[in-house]
């Protein structure tokens, strides 16, 4: 799949998002109803405002469905599993950082004596 360059903007309209991703607006709206992780902000008038992270997620979903051949249910499971792995790595990193900080604190306390 070709690499998409996402402009440096805060928000994108549904038409801009459609052009960037190559996904029709009606498909974007449908995917919002199917993938609970996909929740673009909405203006008071109800217009969708996609962020860069939303576009990256849309491109990931597109890859799973159109290139890798996942079903919608399979893509949901894949994204959920991927999220769980990322969370586990983040927790491990925080635990490691916490242990390093404790060691530093011991060194500092030892030097103060």
N, C-alpha and C positions, 0 to 999 in steps of 0.2 A: 504494500500500500504506500502511496506517495506521502511524503512528509508535508504536513500543513503548517504554514507559518501563520500564527495567530497574532494579529496586530496588538500593540500595547495600548489597550483601552480598558476601562473599567467594565463597561456594559456593551452588549451587542443585542440588537433587535432580533426577532425571529427570522426576518429575511436575511440579515447579515449572517446569522448563524447558519442558515440554510445554504447560503452561497459558500461559506467557509468549509462546511462539512460535506456538502454534496448530498444532503438529506432534505427531502421535501418538508415544508412546514407541517403538513398534516401528519407526517411520520414522527416529527419531533413532538408534536402534541400527544400522539398515541404513546410514544415511548415514555413520556412523563407519567401517563396513567399506569404503565406496566412496571417501570423501574422506580421504586420509591426513593432511591438515592439521587434521582434526577429531579431537582426542584428549583428551577430558576426563580429569581425574584419577580414580582409583578408590580407594576406601577399602580397608582390608585385607580387608573382607568382600565386596569386589567391586562395591559400589554406586558409580555414577557421580557425580562432583562437577563440575558445569559452572561455569566462571568467566564473568564478563561478556564476555570476548573470545570465548568459545565460543558464547555466545548471539548475539552480533553476527554471527559467522560463519554460524551457523545461519539467521539472518534473511536474510543475503546469499544463501546457497544457496537458500533458499525463494523469494526474489525472482527469482533466475535461472531456477529450474525452473518455478515456478507462474505467474509474471507475464510474464517475458520469453520463456518457452517453450523454454529450452535443454534439451537432453538431459543426462543425467548426465555423459557424456563431454565434451560441449560446456561444461558448467559447470566441470568440472575444468580444461579448457584455459583458460577465461576467468580462473579464480582464479589459475592458474599464471602467466598473462601479466600479470595485475594485480600479483601479488607481485613479478615481475621488474621492472616499472616502478617500484614503490615502492622496491625495493632500489637501482635505478639512481639515483633521486632522492636517496636517503640517502647513497650513495657520493659523488655530486656535492656534496652539502652538506658532507660531511666534508672533501673536497678543498678546497672553498672556505674552510672554517673553518681548515684547516691553512695555507693561503696567507695568510689574514688574520693568523694568529698569527705567521707568519714575518716579515711586514711590521712587526708590532708589536715583535717582538724586534729587528729592524734599527733601528727608531726608538729603542728603549731603549738599545741598544748604542752608537748614535751619540751620544746625550745623555750617556752615561757617559764619553765620550772627552774 
